[in-house]
Amino acid sequence: MHTEIYPYTAVPEPPKCTGSIDARELRFSRAMIFAIEEINNSTELLPGIKLGYQIHDSCGAVPVAMYKAFQLSNGEDNVFYKDNKCAQSGMMAALVAESGSTPSISISRIIGPFNIPQVSHYATCACLSDKQQFPNFFRTIPSDAFQAEALAKLVKHFGWTWIGTICSDSDYGNNGMASFLQAAQKEGICVEFSESFYRTNPISKIQTVADVIRRSIKLSVFHTIKATAKVIVAFTASGDMKVLLEELARKPAPSLQWIGNAAAGERVCDGSEDLKKLQSSYTETSQLRVTNMVYKAVYAIAHAIHSVVCQKRTFITRCDKNLMLESKQVLAALKKVNFTQNGYSVSFDANGDPVAVYELVNWQKDISGNIELVTVGYYDASLPMTEKFHINRNITWMDGRELMPVSVCTDSCPPGTHRVLQKGKPICCYDCIPCPEGEISNTTDSSDCFPCPMEFWPNAERDSCHPKPVEFLSINETLAIILAAFSVGGACLAILTAAVFFHHRTTPIVRANNSELSFLLLFSLTLCFLCSLTFIGAPTEWSCMLRHSAFGITFVLCISCVLGKTIVVLMAFKATLPGSNVMKWFGPPQQRLTVVLFTFVQVLICTVWLVVRPPFPMKNFSTYKERIILECALGSSIGFWAVLGYIGLLAVFCFVLAVLARKLPDNFNEAKFITFSMLIFCAVWLTFIPAYVSSPGKFTVAVEIFAILASSFGLIMCLFAPKCFIILCQPEKNTKKHLMNKN
């Protein structure tokens, strides 16, 4: 547009357009003429009625657009026609305008009070959907509200969460960018920088915007800590974008991925071009997207006029040529328009907007190096939420690359980690922290970790929960096999010793050692060895009750026999004193009764324990976090420690008596061996208590088995090994004379 400086001494001339023709806008006007001529030649739409038109150039400037709007509203024909011919200017039924949102707003405010409908083919500002301000406005191109949502979903689809934005400093750019930023926030997209400019801004402003873009590129190239956006979303008019790209081209920098809704620089003609070979926006007809919007706008107006002046009677459509058509009638009819033309559906919602359907277009170079626009997908707002956005072809990225660029503030957090926001940074900038022990995250960019169920534990990557291994002393383990072997070996040793004693039962050494108590002791030792087997394997309800009660009763039986033997030794020496008849008070019947009574007490303790709160199998989750210990719970701790305490009490009592009798002179005296055996027994079980309490998991059971075996082997080795050695290896000492020898 030509700019004049007015001295304010005369009425200013109206604004004028100067410079070259916008070839693209010329193509739009030719499309309107084509559509009108096609309608005028139609026998179905407005038959017998010819549509006229006027085309005015607004130069894309608001002052010129407003001036032309006043001209169209007032009419320019001053001649009054008296005959039947209509005025040459005619009645303006509707206006196809404008390509820009800001001029469209100005035009709508002028012609709106006259109820003149306005149908735009390219004004996309969401603000124009406000029917309170723009009741006469319609458009065949979707609103930026839909476009902003589609752009946000497009950016999200490719995983870009850290972007830059630029927009035209106009109603179109500012409103469109506001809608996009709102949609982007809902999609979790962050904006590193957002700049606005207009093509008429001072060059310094354009340079500032370009420098912001270049600065982000340089930071990215030098791999600094600061994250930089590699994708820029542009909400700019083509004229504005051309100015910015020209400025960026002055200092070339590494490429960025541009996402936008409009772009295309044009070369100015010098008059020497061959029109047959000329490539321009006017002659380029392979991509007629906006041109088709012009075509639909003209047909929408024609259908609205048709519904007012034409009626279908029987099979013939008749139109009233003499009807004084008013613009408000066309305005009312446009709201109800619904038709299909050349496969395209045309209708308007309550806001004057069409159904939002977008093609996703990728700029690609052909073999000759020319840029061509390739449709790679679509966005259809009429489809369900999951089907609105779809890409069905390969995309060429910046610099012709096949790999999609990455534009994020922080790389995605893999499963097994969670996001922790960086202090003072947007939500897209975060650190990836491994999940705490016992917790997992099984999705990318998880905001938090969650614990596994009680019986599960995370894998090494902490991205899935797996059942915890169940641990118990299994018979298949080496430790269990060794302990079982010693258990069976000890039982066999006790049985073998009993066999030796039985075979030599008439010899002095066997008879002198109270053979009845000896055989009972060997029987109880056999049971002690075998009861350790009940501790091996998975605990069950019965095995838990059996292992503790069998262990407690057999050991009391064993200690009772040793105690009986100790008392017999003491009584035997007392009986050798003159006038002593002690042995008649502790003969075999009394010995049996003593063993029975001592054992019965333990049986009673175990019975009460098993009846009141018996041991039971349980899963121990507390000892180890990563595995389950299958063990026998004590049920009543008092019962368990009562069983052990009673065994300890008998052992201490037996030990004291054995110590008192250890120096009695005679080879017959076995009190010193009982002393050693009780010393070993007490030492083992005193050591067992802290070891039992502190041993983890299955080793608790192993410690208990070891204590049983160690004390049992101590008893059999101390009490029976010396005698078996004499019986088998030194039979000359197995005589009454040798036993009675006091030396």
C-alpha positions in Angstrom: 0.0 0.0 0.0 1.2 3.5 -0.9 1.7 5.8 2.1 1.1 9.5 1.9 2.0 12.3 4.2 -0.9 14.7 4.5 -0.4 18.4 5.3 -4.1 18.6 6.5 -4.8 21.4 4.1 -7.1 19.4 1.8 -9.3 16.4 2.0 -7.0 13.3 1.8 -7.2 11.0 -1.1 -8.4 7.5 -0.4 -5.7 4.9 0.3 -4.2 3.3 -2.8 -2.6 0.0 -3.6 0.9 0.0 -5.1 3.6 -2.5 -5.9 3.4 -6.0 -7.4 0.3 -8.1 -7.6 -0.1 -10.9 -5.0 -0.3 -13.9 -7.4 -2.0 -16.1 -4.9 -4.8 -13.6 -4.1 -5.2 -13.2 -7.9 -5.8 -16.9 -8.1 -8.4 -16.7 -5.4 -10.3 -14.0 -7.3 -10.1 -16.0 -10.5 -11.5 -19.0 -8.5 -14.4 -16.8 -7.4 -15.1 -15.7 -11.0 -15.0 -19.3 -12.1 -17.5 -20.4 -9.5 -19.9 -17.6 -10.3 -19.7 -18.4 -14.0 -20.3 -22.0 -13.3 -23.4 -21.2 -11.2 -24.7 -18.8 -13.9 -24.4 -21.6 -16.4 -26.2 -24.1 -14.1 -29.7 -25.3 -14.7 -30.1 -26.6 -11.1 -28.8 -23.8 -9.0 -30.5 -20.4 -9.5 -31.9 -21.3 -12.9 -32.6 -18.1 -14.9 -30.8 -15.8 -12.5 -27.4 -14.4 -13.0 -25.1 -13.5 -10.2 -23.0 -10.4 -10.5 -19.8 -9.5 -8.6 -17.3 -6.8 -7.8 -13.7 -7.4 -6.8 -11.8 -4.9 -4.7 -8.2 -5.1 -3.7 -7.6 -4.4 0.0 -3.8 -4.8 -0.3 -4.0 -6.8 2.9 -4.2 -3.5 4.7 -6.9 -2.7 7.2 -7.4 1.0 6.1 -8.0 -0.1 2.5 -10.2 -3.0 3.5 -12.4 -0.6 5.6 -12.6 1.9 2.8 -13.7 -0.8 0.4 -16.3 -2.1 2.9 -17.9 1.3 3.1 -17.9 1.6 -0.7 -19.7 -1.8 -1.0 -22.2 -0.9 1.8 -23.1 2.5 0.3 -23.1 1.4 -3.4 -21.1 3.2 -6.0 -23.7 3.6 -8.8 -25.3 7.0 -8.9 -27.5 6.4 -12.0 -31.2 5.8 -11.4 -32.7 3.3 -13.9 -36.4 3.8 -14.9 -36.9 0.8 -17.0 -37.2 -2.9 -16.0 -33.5 -3.3 -15.9 -31.9 -3.6 -12.5 -29.3 -1.2 -11.4 -25.8 -2.0 -12.7 -24.5 -2.0 -9.2 -27.3 -4.3 -7.9 -28.0 -5.2 -4.3 -25.0 -6.7 -2.5 -26.3 -10.0 -1.2 -23.1 -11.2 0.5 -19.4 -10.6 0.6 -16.5 -13.1 0.1 -13.8 -11.6 2.2 -11.1 -11.6 3.5 -7.9 -13.7 3.3 -6.7 -12.2 6.6 -8.3 -12.2 10.0 -7.6 -8.6 11.0 -9.1 -7.1 7.8 -12.0 -9.6 8.1 -12.7 -8.2 11.6 -12.7 -4.6 10.4 -15.0 -5.5 7.4 -17.4 -7.4 9.6 -17.8 -4.5 12.1 -18.7 -2.2 9.2 -21.2 -4.4 7.2 -22.5 -6.3 10.2 -25.0 -3.6 11.2 -26.5 -3.8 7.7 -27.0 -7.6 8.1 -24.8 -8.2 5.1 -23.4 -11.7 5.4 -19.6 -12.2 5.1 -18.1 -15.5 4.1 -14.3 -15.8 4.4 -12.2 -18.4 2.8 -9.0 -17.9 4.8 -9.7 -15.8 8.0 -9.1 -18.4 10.8 -9.0 -16.3 14.0 -11.0 -18.0 16.7 -12.3 -14.6 17.8 -14.5 -14.5 14.7 -16.6 -17.3 16.1 -18.0 -14.9 18.7 -21.5 -14.3 17.3 -22.1 -11.5 19.8 -19.4 -9.4 18.0 -19.6 -10.9 14.5 -23.2 -12.2 13.9 -22.8 -11.9 10.1 -19.5 -13.8 9.8 -19.2 -17.3 8.2 -16.2 -19.1 6.9 -15.3 -22.2 4.9 -12.0 -22.7 6.6 -11.9 -24.1 10.1 -11.3 -21.8 13.1 -7.9 -21.5 14.7 -9.3 -23.1 17.8 -9.4 -26.4 15.9 -6.2 -25.7 14.2 -4.4 -25.0 17.5 -5.7 -28.3 18.9 -4.6 -30.1 15.8 -1.1 -28.5 15.9 -0.8 -29.4 19.6 -1.7 -33.0 19.0 0.7 -33.1 16.0 3.6 -31.8 18.2 2.6 -34.3 21.0 2.4 -37.1 18.5 6.1 -36.8 17.6 7.1 -36.5 21.3 8.2 -32.9 21.1 7.7 -31.4 24.6 10.2 -28.5 24.4 9.5 -26.1 21.6 9.8 -22.5 20.5 6.9 -20.4 19.1 6.6 -17.4 16.8 3.4 -15.6 15.7 2.3 -12.6 13.7 1.6 -9.6 15.9 -2.0 -9.4 14.7 -5.5 -10.6 15.6 -4.8 -13.8 13.7 -1.4 -14.5 15.1 -2.0 -13.5 18.7 -5.4 -15.2 19.1 -4.1 -18.3 17.3 -1.0 -18.5 19.4 -3.1 -18.1 22.6 -5.3 -21.0 21.5 -2.2 -23.1 20.7 -0.5 -22.4 24.0 -3.6 -23.4 25.9 -3.9 -26.6 23.9 -0.2 -27.3 24.3 -0.4 -26.9 28.0 -3.1 -29.6 28.1 -0.9 -31.9 26.1 2.1 -31.4 28.5 4.1 -29.3 26.0 6.5 -26.6 27.3 7.6 -23.5 25.4 11.1 -22.3 25.7 10.5 -19.0 24.0 7.6 -17.2 22.3 8.1 -14.2 20.0 5.6 -12.1 18.0 6.3 -9.7 15.2 4.7 -8.0 12.2 6.2 -7.5 8.8 6.0 -3.7 9.1 7.9 -3.7 12.4 11.3 -2.0 12.4 14.1 -4.1 11.1 15.6 -4.2 14.6 12.5 -6.1 15.9 12.8 -8.7 13.1 16.5 -9.1 13.9 15.7 -9.6 17.6 13.3 -12.4 16.8 15.8 -14.0 14.4 18.5 -13.7 17.1 16.4 -15.5 19.6 16.0 -18.4 17.2 19.7 -18.4 16.3 20.8 -18.3 19.9 18.7 -21.5 20.7 20.3 -23.2 17.7 23.9 -22.3 18.8 23.3 -23.5 22.3 22.1 -26.8 20.9 25.1 -27.1 18.6 27.6 -26.6 21.4 25.8 -29.2 23.6 25.5 -26.9 26.7 23.7 -27.9 29.8 20.8 -25.7 28.8 18.1 -27.6 26.9 17.2 -26.0 23.6 14.1 -26.3 21.4 14.8 -27.8 17.9 11.1 -27.4 16.8 9.4 -24.1 16.2 5.6 -23.7 15.8 4.7 -20.7 13.7 1.3 -18.9 13.7 2.2 -16.4 11.1 0.7 -14.9 7.9 2.7 -15.7 4.8 3.9 -12.1 4.4 5.3 -12.1 7.9 6.9 -15.4 7.6 8.6 -14.3 4.4 10.2 -11.3 6.2 11.5 -13.5 9.0 12.9 -16.2 6.8 14.7 -13.5 4.7 16.3 -12.2 7.9 17.3 -15.8 9.1 18.8 -16.4 5.6 21.3 -13.5 6.1 23.2 -15.6 8.7 22.6 -19.2 7.9 22.5 -21.5 10.9 21.8 -25.3 11.5 18.2 -26.1 10.5 15.2 -26.3 12.7 12.0 -28.2 12.3 9.2 -25.8 11.4 5.6 -26.6 12.1 2.9 -24.2 10.9 -0.3 -23.6 9.1 0.8 -21.1 6.4 4.1 -20.1 4.6 5.5 -19.7 0.5 8.0 -16.8 -0.7 7.3 -15.4 -4.1 9.8 -14.1 -6.8 9.0 -10.8 -8.3 8.5 -10.9 -12.1 10.8 -8.8 -14.3 8.8 -9.0 -17.5 11.2 -11.4 -19.3 9.5 -14.7 -18.2 7.9 -17.2 -20.5 4.3 -17.5 -19.3 4.2 -21.2 -20.5 7.2 -22.1 -18.3 6.5 -19.6 -15.4 6.1 -21.2 -12.0 4.2 -18.9 -9.6 1.4 -19.0 -7.0 -1.0 -18.0 -9.7 -0.2 -20.8 -12.1 0.4 -23.4 -9.4 -2.8 -25.5 -9.5 -1.6 -28.8 -8.1 -2.4 -27.7 -4.5 -5.8 -25.9 -4.4 -6.6 -26.1 -0.8 -7.5 -22.5 0.0 -8.6 -21.9 -3.6 -11.2 -24.6 -2.9 -12.3 -22.7 0.2 -13.1 -19.7 -2.1 -15.0 -22.0 -4.4 -17.1 -23.4 -1.5 -17.7 -19.8 -0.1 -19.2 -18.7 -3.5 -21.4 -21.8 -3.7 -22.6 -21.4 0.0 -23.8 -17.9 -0.9 -25.5 -19.1 -4.1 -27.3 -21.9 -2.2 -28.5 -19.4 0.4 -29.8 -17.1 -2.3 -31.4 -20.1 -4.0 -33.3 -21.0 -0.9 -34.7 -17.5 -0.7 -35.7 -16.8 -4.3 -36.4 -20.3 -5.7 -39.0 -23.0 -5.0 -39.3 -26.5 -6.3 -42.8 -27.2 -7.7 -43.5 -30.7 -8.8 -40.3 -31.5 -10.7 -39.4 -28.0 -11.8 -37.5 -25.4 -9.9 -38.7 -21.8 -10.4 -37.0 -18.7 -9.2 -38.6 -15.3 -8.7 -36.5 -12.8 -10.6 -38.5 -9.8 -9.4 -38.2 -10.6 -5.7 -36.5 -7.7 -3.9 -33.8 -9.7 -2.2 -32.6 -8.4 1.2 -29.2 -9.2 2.7 -30.8 -10.3 6.0 -32.7 -13.0 4.1 -29.4 -14.3 2.7 -27.9 -14.1 6.2 -30.7 -16.2 7.7 -30.4 -18.7 4.8 -26.7 -19.1 5.2 -27.1 -20.4 8.7 -29.1 -23.4 7.3 -26.9 -24.1 4.3 -26.0 -27.8 3.9 -25.0 -29.2 0.6 -22.3 -31.2 -1.1 -20.3 -29.9 -4.1 -17.8 -31.9 -6.0 -17.5 -34.3 -3.1 -17.1 -31.6 -0.5 -19.6 -31.1 2.3 -20.5 -27.5 3.1 -22.4 -26.5 6.3 -21.9 -24.1 9.2 -22.4 -24.6 12.9 -23.9 -22.1 15.3 -20.7 -20.1 15.3 -20.5 -19.9 11.5 -17.7 -22.5 11.4 -17.4 -25.6 9.2 -16.4 -29.0 10.4 -12.7 -28.9 11.0 -10.8 -31.2 8.6 -7.1 -30.6 8.0 -4.6 -32.2 5.7 -1.2 -32.7 7.2 1.2 -31.5 4.5 4.9 -32.2 4.4 7.3 -30.1 2.3 9.5 -32.5 0.3 12.0 -32.1 -2.5 11.4 -34.0 -5.7 14.1 -35.5 -7.9 14.7 -32.2 -9.6 15.1 -30.4 -6.2 11.8 -28.5 -6.4 9.7 -28.3 -3.3 6.4 -30.1 -3.5 3.7 -30.4 -0.8 2.9 -34.0 0.1 -0.2 -35.0 2.1 1.0 -37.3 4.8 -2.1 -37.5 7.1 -5.2 -35.8 8.3 -7.0 -34.3 11.3 -10.8 -34.7 11.3 -12.6 -33.1 14.3 -15.8 -35.0 13.4 -14.2 -38.4 14.2 -13.9 -40.0 17.7 -11.1 -38.7 19.9 -8.8 -41.6 19.2 -9.2 -41.3 15.4 -9.1 -37.6 14.9 -5.4 -37.5 14.2 -3.8 -39.9 11.7 -0.5 -40.1 9.7 -0.4 -42.5 6.9 2.8 -41.7 4.9 6.5 -41.3 5.6 7.7 -37.8 6.5 10.8 -36.0 5.4 12.4 -34.0 8.2 14.7 -31.0 8.3 17.5 -31.1 5.8 15.9 -34.1 4.1 16.7 -36.4 7.0 14.7 -39.6 7.5 15.2 -39.7 11.3 12.7 -37.6 13.3 14.4 -34.8 15.3 14.2 -34.8 19.1 13.1 -31.7 20.9 12.8 -32.2 24.6 14.1 -30.4 27.7 15.0 -33.7 29.2 15.3 -37.1 27.6 12.5 -39.5 28.5 12.8 -41.3 31.8 12.9 -45.0 31.1 10.8 -47.5 33.1 12.4 -48.1 36.5 12.8 -44.4 37.1 10.5 -41.5 37.8 10.6 -37.8 37.1 11.7 -35.2 39.6 11.1 -31.6 38.5 14.2 -29.4 38.3 13.9 -26.4 40.7 12.7 -23.3 38.9 12.2 -25.0 35.6 9.1 -25.8 33.6 7.4 -29.2 34.1 9.1 -30.5 31.0 12.5 -30.2 32.6 13.2 -32.9 35.1 15.7 -35.4 36.4 15.3 -39.1 36.1 15.7 -40.7 39.5 15.8 -44.5 40.0 12.8 -45.9 41.9 13.3 -46.5 45.6 13.9 -50.0 46.9 10.8 -52.1 46.6 9.1 -49.8 44.1 8.8 -49.9 40.3 7.6 -47.8 37.4 6.6 -49.6 34.3 5.9 -46.7 31.9 8.1 -44.1 30.2 8.2 -40.7 32.0 6.4 -42.0 35.0 5.8 -39.2 37.5 6.0 -41.5 40.5 6.9 -45.1 41.5 4.6 -47.5 43.2 5.4 -50.4 45.6 5.1 -54.0 44.6 2.5 -56.1 46.4 3.8 -57.8 49.6 4.6 -61.1 48.0 6.4 -59.5 45.0 9.7 -57.7 44.5 11.1 -55.6 41.7 13.5 -57.0 39.2 16.9 -55.5 38.7 15.7 -52.9 36.3 12.8 -52.0 38.7 10.3 -51.9 35.9 8.2 -55.0 36.9 7.2 -57.0 40.0 8.1 -60.6 40.2 7.1 -63.2 42.9 9.5 -63.2 45.8 11.5 -66.5 46.1 10.2 -68.5 49.0 13.1 -69.7 51.2 13.2 -72.6 53.6 15.7 -75.3 54.4 15.0 -77.6 51.5 16.0 -81.2 51.4 17.7 -80.5 48.1 20.1 -78.0 49.5 23.7 -79.1 50.3 23.4 -77.8 53.9 20.2 -79.8 54.5 21.7 -82.9 53.0 24.8 -82.6 55.2 22.7 -82.1 58.3 20.3 -85.0 57.4 23.4 -87.2 56.8 24.7 -86.4 60.3 21.2 -87.0 61.7 20.8 -90.4 60.2 24.5 -91.2 60.9 24.0 -90.3 64.6 20.8 -92.4 64.8 22.7 -95.3 63.2 25.6 -94.8 65.7 23.2 -94.9 68.6 21.6 -98.1 67.3 25.0 -99.7 66.6 26.1 -98.8 70.2 22.9 -100.3 71.5 23.7 -103.5 69.5 27.2 -103.6 70.9 25.9 -103.2 74.5 23.2 -105.8 73.9 25.7 -108.3 72.5 28.0 -107.7 75.5 25.2 -107.2 78.0 26.6 -109.9 80.4 30.0 -108.3 80.6 30.9 -106.4 83.8 31.3 -103.0 82.1 27.8 -103.1 80.7 26.2 -104.5 83.8 28.1 -102.0 86.0 26.7 -99.0 84.0 23.0 -99.7 84.6 22.2 -101.4 81.3 18.5 -100.6 81.6 19.1 -96.8 81.7 21.8 -97.1 79.1 19.5 -98.8 76.6 16.7 -96.2 77.3 19.3 -93.4 76.9 20.4 -94.9 73.5 16.8 -95.1 72.4 16.2 -91.4 73.4 19.4 -90.4 71.6 18.2 -92.2 68.5 15.0 -90.2 68.7 17.0 -87.0 69.3 19.0 -87.6 66.1 15.9 -88.4 64.1 13.8 -85.5 65.4 16.2 -83.1 63.7 14.9 -84.4 60.3 11.5 -82.8 61.1 13.1 -79.4 60.8 14.1 -80.0 57.2 11.6 -79.2 54.4 8.7 -76.8 53.9 7.0 -76.1 57.2 3.4 -77.4 57.5 0.9 -77.2 60.3 1.7 -80.7 61.6 5.5 -80.5 61.1 5.7 -77.2 63.1 3.9 -78.8 66.0 5.8 -82.1 65.7 9.3 -80.6 65.5 9.2 -78.6 68.7 7.3 -81.0 70.8 9.3 -84.0 69.6 12.5 -82.1 70.2 11.5 -81.1 73.7 10.2 -84.5 74.9 13.1 -86.6 73.5 15.7 -84.3 75.0 14.0 -84.4 78.4 13.9 -88.2 78.1 17.6 -88.2 77.3 18.5 -85.8 80.1 16.3 -87.8 82.6 18.2 -91.0 81.8 21.6 -89.2 82.3 20.3 -87.7 85.5 19.2 -91.2 86.6 22.6 -92.6 85.8 24.2 -89.8 87.8 22.0 -90.5 90.8 22.8 -94.2 90.6 26.5 -93.5 90.7 26.2 -91.3 93.8 23.9 -93.9 95.4 26.2 -96.7 94.6 29.1 -95.1 96.4 26.9 -94.2 99.4 25.8 -97.9 99.5 29.4 -99.0 100.0 29.6 -97.3 103.4 29.1 -99.6 106.4 25.4 -99.7 107.5 24.1 -97.9 104.5 20.9 -99.1 102.8 20.5 -96.2 100.3 20.2 -98.4 97.2 17.0 -99.8 98.4 15.5 -96.3 98.1 16.7 -95.9 94.5 16.5 -99.2 92.9 15.3 -99.9 89.3 11.6 -99.1 90.0 12.6 -95.7 91.4 14.9 -95.1 88.5 12.1 -95.8 86.0 9.7 -93.6 88.0 12.2 -90.7 88.0 12.6 -90.8 84.2 8.8 -91.1 83.7 8.1 -88.2 86.1 10.7 -85.8 84.6 9.5 -86.7 81.1 5.8 -86.3 82.0 6.4 -82.7 83.1 7.8 -81.9 79.6 4.9 -83.7 78.0 2.5 -81.6 80.1 4.3 -78.4 79.1 4.2 -79.3 75.4 0.5 -80.3 75.6 -0.5 -77.0 77.1 1.6 -75.2 74.4 0.0 -77.1 71.6 -3.5 -76.6 72.9 -3.3 -72.9 73.8 -1.1 -71.4 71.0 0.7 -74.0 69.0 3.4 -73.3 66.5 2.2 -72.7 62.9 3.7 -72.1 59.5 4.1 -68.5 58.4 5.6 -66.3 55.7 8.2 -64.0 57.1 8.3 -60.8 55.1 10.4 -58.7 57.6 13.7 -60.5 57.8 14.4 -59.9 54.1 12.6 -57.4 51.9 13.4 -59.2 48.6 12.4 -62.8 49.6 10.0 -64.7 51.7 11.1 -66.9 54.6 8.8 -69.8 55.2 9.2 -70.7 58.8 7.4 -72.0 61.9 6.1 -69.3 64.1 6.4 -70.2 67.8 2.8 -69.4 68.5 3.4 -68.9 72.2 6.9 -67.7 72.9 6.3 -68.6 76.6 5.7 -72.2 75.6 8.8 -72.4 73.5 11.1 -70.9 76.2 9.4 -73.1 78.9 10.3 -76.2 76.9 13.9 -75.0 76.5 14.1 -73.8 80.1 12.9 -77.1 81.5 15.6 -78.9 79.4 18.2 -76.5 80.7 17.1 -76.9 84.3 17.5 -80.7 84.1 20.8 -80.3 82.4 22.2 -77.9 85.0 20.9 -80.2 87.8 22.5 -83.2 86.2 25.7 -81.2 85.7 25.9 -80.2 89.4 25.4 -83.8 90.5 28.0 -85.1 88.0 30.5 -82.5 89.3 29.9 -83.7 92.9 30.6 -87.3 91.8 33.4 -86.7 89.4 36.3 -87.5 91.9 34.8 -90.6 93.4 37.7 -93.2 93.4 37.0 -96.2 91.2 37.1 -97.3 87.6 33.4 -97.8 88.0 32.9 -94.1 88.3 31.4 -92.6 85.0 30.5 -89.3 86.6 33.5 -87.6 85.0 32.1 -88.6 81.6 28.7 -87.4 82.5 30.3 -84.1 83.6 31.9 -83.7 80.2 28.8 -84.6 78.4 26.7 -82.1 80.4 29.4 -79.5 80.0 29.2 -79.9 76.2 25.4 -80.0 76.3 25.1 -76.8 78.3 27.7 -75.0 76.2 25.9 -75.9 73.0 22.6 -74.7 74.2 23.9 -71.6 75.8 25.5 -70.8 72.5 22.4 -71.7 70.7 20.2 -69.0 72.2 22.1 -65.9 70.8 22.8 -67.8 67.5 19.1 -68.7 67.2 17.9 -65.2 67.8 20.4 -63.6 65.4 20.4 -66.1 62.6 18.5 -65.0 59.5 16.0 -67.0 57.5 16.6 -70.7 57.0 19.8 -70.5 59.0 17.7 -70.2 62.1 16.5 -73.8 61.5 20.0 -74.9 60.6 21.3 -73.5 63.9 18.6 -75.4 65.8 19.4 -78.7 64.0 23.1 -78.1 64.6 22.4 -77.7 68.4 20.4 -80.9 68.5 23.0 -82.9 66.7 26.0 -81.4 68.6 24.5 -82.0 72.0 23.4 -85.5 70.9 26.8 -86.4 69.6 28.3 -84.9 72.8 26.2 -87.2 74.9 26.9 -90.4 72.9 30.6 -89.8 72.5 31.2 -88.9 76.2 29.0 -91.6 77.7 29.3 -94.5 75.4 32.5 -94.1 73.3 35.0 -95.0 76.1 33.0 -98.1 77.1 32.6 -99.3 73.5 36.4 -98.8 73.1 37.1 -101.0 76.1 34.5 -103.6 75.0 35.8 -103.8 71.4 39.4 -102.9 71.6 40.5 -103.7 75.2 38.5 -106.7 76.3 41.1 -107.5 79.0 39.8 -104.5 80.9 36.2 -105.6 80.8 36.5 -107.6 84.0 35.2 -107.2 87.5 38.7 -107.1 88.9 39.7 -104.2 86.7 36.5 -102.3 87.5 37.0 -102.8 91.2 40.6 -101.6 91.1 40.8 -98.4 93.0 44.2 -97.3 91.5 
